[in-house]
Amino acid sequence: MNRLPSPALSRRGFVKAAVALGGASALSACLAREAPDLPTGPEDLSSLPDRQHAWNAALPTDAHGNDVAPRHRVVLLLDYARDGAPTDADRETTETALRSLERAYPRSHDDEVGLLFTVGYSPAYFERFDEALPGSVDLQEPRALAPFEEPKLDRPDATVHLASDYGSVVLAAEAALLGERDELNGRPADASLDGVFELAERRTGFVGTGLPADHQDVAGIPDSKPVADDAPLFMGFKSGFRKNQASEERVTIQDGPFAGGTTQQLSLLRLHLEQWYDQDSRHHRVATMFCPAHADEGLVEGTGENLGDASLMEERGCPMHTERDARESGVVGHSQKSARAREDGSPVILRRDFDSTDGEEASLHFLSLQRGVGDFVATREAMNGTDLAGGAVGQRQNNGILQYVTVERRGNYLVPPRRLRSLPPARPA
Amino acid sequence: MTGPNTGRRAFLSAAAGAASVGLAGCSGLFETRSTRAPPLVENRPDAVYVPSHVEGMQMAGTGTAGPYRVALSYSYPHRFWLVTGTDVQRVDIESDDTVHLMVTVWDAETGVVLPTSSVSVEVTKDGETAFDRPPWPMLSQNMGVHLGDNAALPGDGAYTATVDVDPLGTRATGDFAGRFDDAATAEVDFEFSQSTLEQVPFRMLDDRKGERGAVDPMAMEMVPSSRLPAADELPGRLLGDAESGDGRFVATALPAPPAGVDGSGAYLAVSARTPHNRYPLPFMGVSGRVVRAGDTAFDGPLAGTLDPDLGYHYGATVESIDSGDVLGLEFGAPPQVARHEGYETAFLDLPPASIEVG
């Protein structure tokens, strides 16, 4: 934690490097660079949404109406310090610490994200209760989801996902939660999670124009500095088109005591982009990321900004032609396959993923929200395209972007509604 | 990641030193590098042709992974061609490439070489990663079916290659049914030295280059050949053969489908192979149509399949196939396999073909 990034880095580069390092000295250096001019959050929290995952209203939108993801992220994986059922005192401390974050930072300010966060709990956490989760919650143990992946399975008790357009804000919020600072944005921190939870792991990252290009000097990306300056993600293409995202309503649990909650799956995907950038053609990259029709017809310019608010899947008949493309074109696209899991043309998962250089390796923290984990499993199975493999298309080769991605870890969590976010029981009254 | 990069640069500066020695002495690395990427043959035919040169390979080592045997070998870095649909992309040698790294995977029991596209290789030296990616499935005139990519190995020394073989992902039949359903990992330790690489044979083919034809398969110790059986050695009743895009398509019929294929009736197998060397043409889209006295008796896709006796082929269950039937073959995607020189212009445009069943 005492190695600071070189000041010669650009501002955005410096901030991202500081987020990855973490710690008090990184925070102070980062604060000095960014000097965020944010007011404090509201003292009266009654207007905050009950859905923890209701972030979209606080996100800026781009010229096409797409929500723009917060640029800096930290995910904390936490273990509850006590065996057995949580105590009311621990619940109280947790809730006070979380409210302290909400009072310290606005959710948004001047078209920028101040601080957004969610808290989730794993199947391992809920094992401590005598009763199982209600049937209205589809929370499954993580597992391998393809014959060609062997992920390690994450089983911490809880996870906190912190997001801001300012690296210094996610770092400060993290430090306050961990009990490493007692002041946030000029306001005292009322409590911390120290003593209630133990930190098992932290993951960091970033998403948005310019950040991947600034951080491409890592394993998995060739030395030729191929990531475009305007790329929002390492693979060089835009994602998160409005029409490719499930609505917050679609991913919200509708019934039972956890109504208003959602589920979160978090995978760690390592990227291997040497061949992608140094050997593959642009035609191949567009065909495998989007759809062969997009490559044949030249539909994607640059990062795909020209596509507007949709990746033109249904419009070009991509999902319905997947099998034919596998046989006739010998290649199928990632978006094309995934779109097969849509319901009446609408996606069932809401992506809130981000890139990372944790461990000096190019990777993607694939974080998605869905009403039940089964929705993610169905989307992932469609994306695997195992049904398409065996002929011209291989299990991974020419089969979307599977060849460039290794699934290292998977974990699943219940993100309860805000009223139950602090150490919830399995069967709330 | 600074380790391998530093090592790579260090190796390159050593190579630069060797080059200046080479200039003075008319031998050494500089000359080696320039002559080992000779210009492409002009006016290449849209067919299999004799390449500008032929090179041997150096075996690094072999290992066992579940039901698989794997061999790791290397040669000089060289250009190759990737195929996505009908889009062909030439991959040139990068300035820091030191070898062309190759992996061959075969069934330990039968020695049948597996056309697979799902293998990942990590090569480390002194704990630092020097190569970490899935090599491309490839077709070479003297090596046949293998996986390969150019690699930048950081100098002489002891290396370890970890080879992850995914489940085959191709329908497997007969005694192969169920055999390749699990992933497995092999480790191969090997010594690499530039001087060993320099001893790999390299021969220009100036008098034959560009002619239609192919160099002969290389005899490889320890590694089985990926050649398919000759037409008259295939099991079943030989139905005939056809040509398309310079590929050869031999059709045979088994009286019943092999284990691992549902349905009853006869089994139609089409063995797609290169001319001259009889290597399989994997990862194609193939459909078959059986016309009997003007009526269609079968019309459907033929699935890429691996069988211990037929080898890699495209097959489907048909009710029957008789004398006088006409078997029509249509091709979707051409073989989605990377090509070494001499194969990159062939098997791309595949017009329909037909076989009259004798």
Interface residues (C-beta under 8 A of the other chain):
Chain A: P147 F148 E150 D217 V218 A219 G220 D223 H272 E274 Q275 D278 Q279 D280 S281 H283 H284 A287 T288 P292 A295 A326 R327 E328 S329 G330 V331 E360 E361 T386 A389 G390 G391 A392 V393 G394 Q395 R396 Q397 N398 Q403 T406
Chain B: M1 N5 L82 V83 T84 G85 D87 Q89 V91 E94 T116 S117 S118 S120 T129 D132 R133 P134 W136 P137 D149 D166 P167 G169 T170 R171 D181 A183 F283 M284 G285 V286 S287 P301 A303 G304 G332 A333 P334 P335 Q336
